Amino acid sequence: MNYSKRFVVEPGAKVKLHKIDAGYIDPDLTEKDALAETKKLCKKLRKLQTKLYSEKQRSVLIVLQALDTAGKDGVINHVLGAMNPLSCRVASFKKPGPEETAHNYLWRVSIFLPEKGEVVIFNRSHYEDVLVVKVHDLVPEDHLAKRYHQLNSFEHYLTDNDTRVLKFFLHISKEEQLRRFKRRLDDPKRHWKISDADYKERKFWNAYTEAYEEALSRCSTERAPWYIIPADCKWFRNLAVARIVVDALEGLEIQPPQATVDLGAIQKEYEEAAEEAAGKHR
């Protein structure tokens, strides 16, 4: 199954999340097979990342958005964490601070955009400014309406400048979220993950659902599509993201650059040094 096609939001499509099964699992897979494939994909992802870094002509931006407990950190740890930190960074975005609010809303994400050859992962992103602000009425409605166009223009600019944009919404059900909250409460090792905000924001579930539906519908484009990933099953969620990211990087057809030194001369020097070293050991 081609997950890039299976889970993409087609440009112009009207998203209704209640019609999308958050507990979906590929019927052709077992957990054992999925875990084995994810491991192989992670190795392939690291090799592709190395080629991207060596080429230094393009970059990749991966956006992760989700309601609480859906697994943004899990995807980073189990899939994207396979990449070499030399050319991979994670940027997390929480409530804007004084410096951030002193600038336009895109400023705080712009300073973390990837350099050529880099992969950057946004744990939450510029979409917070059409999600949280919409749910809590933090900006006037006419300002909010403009932002969808601005976000599309921003991503169009990135792709025009050789940045591949991959956007994932990890789709969790309300019932599974409650189960995960319960596991956090029951497990002392997970207590550090608990915050008042998690439970308070759950009261706005329907409002967040509507806000996500609006963003997913209006901001999935040919250049920067959204993928809605079923997230109730962690191992399937990880496999789906891994497949899509690897497919996207393979699609770039990255060509490592040619050597900039005289390989023949270096090979000759090596052979001479090897002969000299061998002579000393006779």
N, C-alpha and C positions, 0 to 999 in steps of 0.2 A: 504494500500500500504506500502510495506517495503522500507522506504527511504534509508536505508543503502545499499540496493542492487540497488535501482533506480538511485542513484546519485554517486555511486562509480566509480572511474576510474579503470577498470580492468588492472592488471599488464600486460604490453606489448601492451596495446591499444594505438593507435595513436590519440591524441586529436586534434580535429578541432573545435575551439570555435564557429565559425560562424554556425556550424550545431547544436549547443545546444541552446535552447530557454531560454534566460535570463528572459523572462517574464512568464515562465511556472508556472501554479498554478494547484494543484491537483483538477481535475474536481469534485471529490466527496466531496469537502469542501466548506463551506461558511466562510467568514471572521469571523463571530460571533463564529462559531464552532471552528475555528482554534485558535482564541484568548483564548477561554475557555480551549482547550486542552493544549495549551502552558503553561497556568497558572498551570494546574495540573502537567504537566511534570516538571516544575520548582520546585514544591514542592517535587516531587519524586527525582529530581536531588540532592536536598539538603540532603534528607535522605540517598541516596546512597553515597554522599560525606562524610557524617558522619560515615558511615560504613567503607569507605576506610581509613579515618583518624584513626578510632579505631583499625583497623587491622594493620596499619603501616607496611605492607609488600610490597605494590606496590604503584605506582604513575601514574599520568596521565598528559600528555603534549598535549595541544590543540593549534594547529597552525592556525592562521587566516591570509589569504593573499587575497588581492583584489586591484583593481584599486580604485582611489579616489572616495568617496561618496557611495561605494557599501555597507557599513554598518558594518565594523568591530566593531566600537564603539557601534553601535546599538545592535549587537548580544551580546556584553559583558554586556551592560546595561540591556537588556530585557530578556536575557536567562541565561548567565553564571553568571550574577550578583546576581542570586538567591542563589549562594553558600556562605557558611560561610567564611568570610575573614580570620578566624583563620587558615585555611588550604588551602586557595586559593589565588594565587598571579597573577597579570598581569604584564608582562614585554613588554615594547614598544621599538622598534628599529628604530632609524632614521639614518641620515647620520653619519657614524663612526667618532668619535673624535680622538685626538692624541693618547690617551692611547689604544684605540681599534685598530687603524691602526698599532700600534707597535707590535701587536700580530698576530697570524694567524686568519683567518676570522671566525673560529668557536669559538674562545675564548670568544667573547662577549656574545654569547648565552649560552655557557656552564656554566657560572657563575650563570645563572638564572634557571637552570634545577631544577625540583621538587625533594624535599626530599621524602622519603617513607611516604605514607599517604597524600601527597599533590597533589593538582591540580594546574598546572601553565598554564596560557594562554599567548601565544606569539601574540602580536599585531604587525604584520610583524614578520620576523623571519630570520633564516639562509638562506632562499631562496632569500632574497634580493641580495645575493652574486652570484646568477645566473640570476637575473632579471635586476636590475638597472645597474649592471656592464656590462651586455650583451648589453642592450639598448644604453648605453653611451660609450661603448668600453673602459672600465676602466681597464681591464686586458687583456693580450694576449689571443688569441683564444685557444692556447694549454693548458693554465692554466684553462680556463673556461671549456673545455671539461673534464678535470679531476674532476672537482667539482661535477658533477652529481654522479659519482661513490663514491666520498667522502661523499656526503650527504646521500646516501643510506647506506653506511658503518656506518656512525654516528648514523643513526636511528636504524640500525640493532643492534648496540652496546647498545642503550637505551632499546630496547625491550628485549635483552638478559639479561638486568639487571632490569627487572620487571617494566618498564615504558611503559604504553600504549600510543601510539602516534596516535592522530587524527588530520588530516590535512584538512582544509576547504578552498576552493577557492570560494569566493563570486562573482558570475558571473553577471555583470551588462552590459546592452547594452549602446552603445555610446549615443543613444538618451535620455535614462533615466538619464545618468550622466549629460548631458547638462541641463535637466529639474531641477535636484537637485542643480546644480550650480546656476541656475536662482533663485531658491527659497532662496538660501543663500544670494544672492544679494538683493532680495526684502524684506527680513526679517531682521531688525536691530538686533534682538536677535541672529541671526546666523552669523553675520558679523565676529565674532571672529574666525570662522572656515575657513575663506577665506585666502588663501596665494597665492603668485605669482607662487609658484611651481605647484599648482594644475592645473592652466591654461597652464603653459608652458609644463608640462608633457603630457597634453592632445594631444599636437601636435605629440607625439610619440605613439599614440594609437596602430597603426599597429605593431610597433616594440615591444611594451609591449605584445600585443596579441601573437605574435610569440614566445617571450621569455617564456610566461606562458605555451603555448602549448608544448614547449620543456621540461620544468620542470615537468609539469603534466604527460607527456608521459613517461619520463625517470625515474621519482622518485615516481611513485605509485607502491608500492610493497604489497605483502601479509601481511607483518608485519606492514607496515605503509602506508596505502592507502590514496589517495587523494579523496575527495568528492567535486564535482562541484555543488554548490548550486545556483539555480536561485535566483537573488537578486533584480530584478526590483520591485517585490512586497515584501514589508518589512515584513508583517505579515506571509507570506508564508515562506520567508527566515528564520525567527526566529523559526517557527514551525519545519522546516526541520532539522535545526541544533539541536534543543532540542530533537527531536526524536532520532537522530543518537547518540548523546552523552549519552542519557539515555540507549539506546540499548547496547552501548559499555560497560557502567558501569555495567549493569545487566549481561552482558556476562562474566564479571570477576568472578561472583558468590562469592562475597566477604563474608567472614565468620568472624564476630566480634570475638575477642579472648575470651577465658574463663576468668572468674574472677580470680585474683591472691591473693585474700584474703579469709578468712574463712567466707563465707556468713552466715553459721549457727550461728557462734559466734556473728557476727554483728547484726543479726536478734534478737538474745536473748537479747543483750545489748539494742537494740531499744525498745523491749517489756518491759524490766525492767524500762527503763527511762520513757516510756509512762505511765506505772502503777504508778510510783512515782509522775509524774506530775498530773495525775488524782486524786491521793490521796490528794494532796495539795489544790485542788479546791473543795473538798467535804465540 
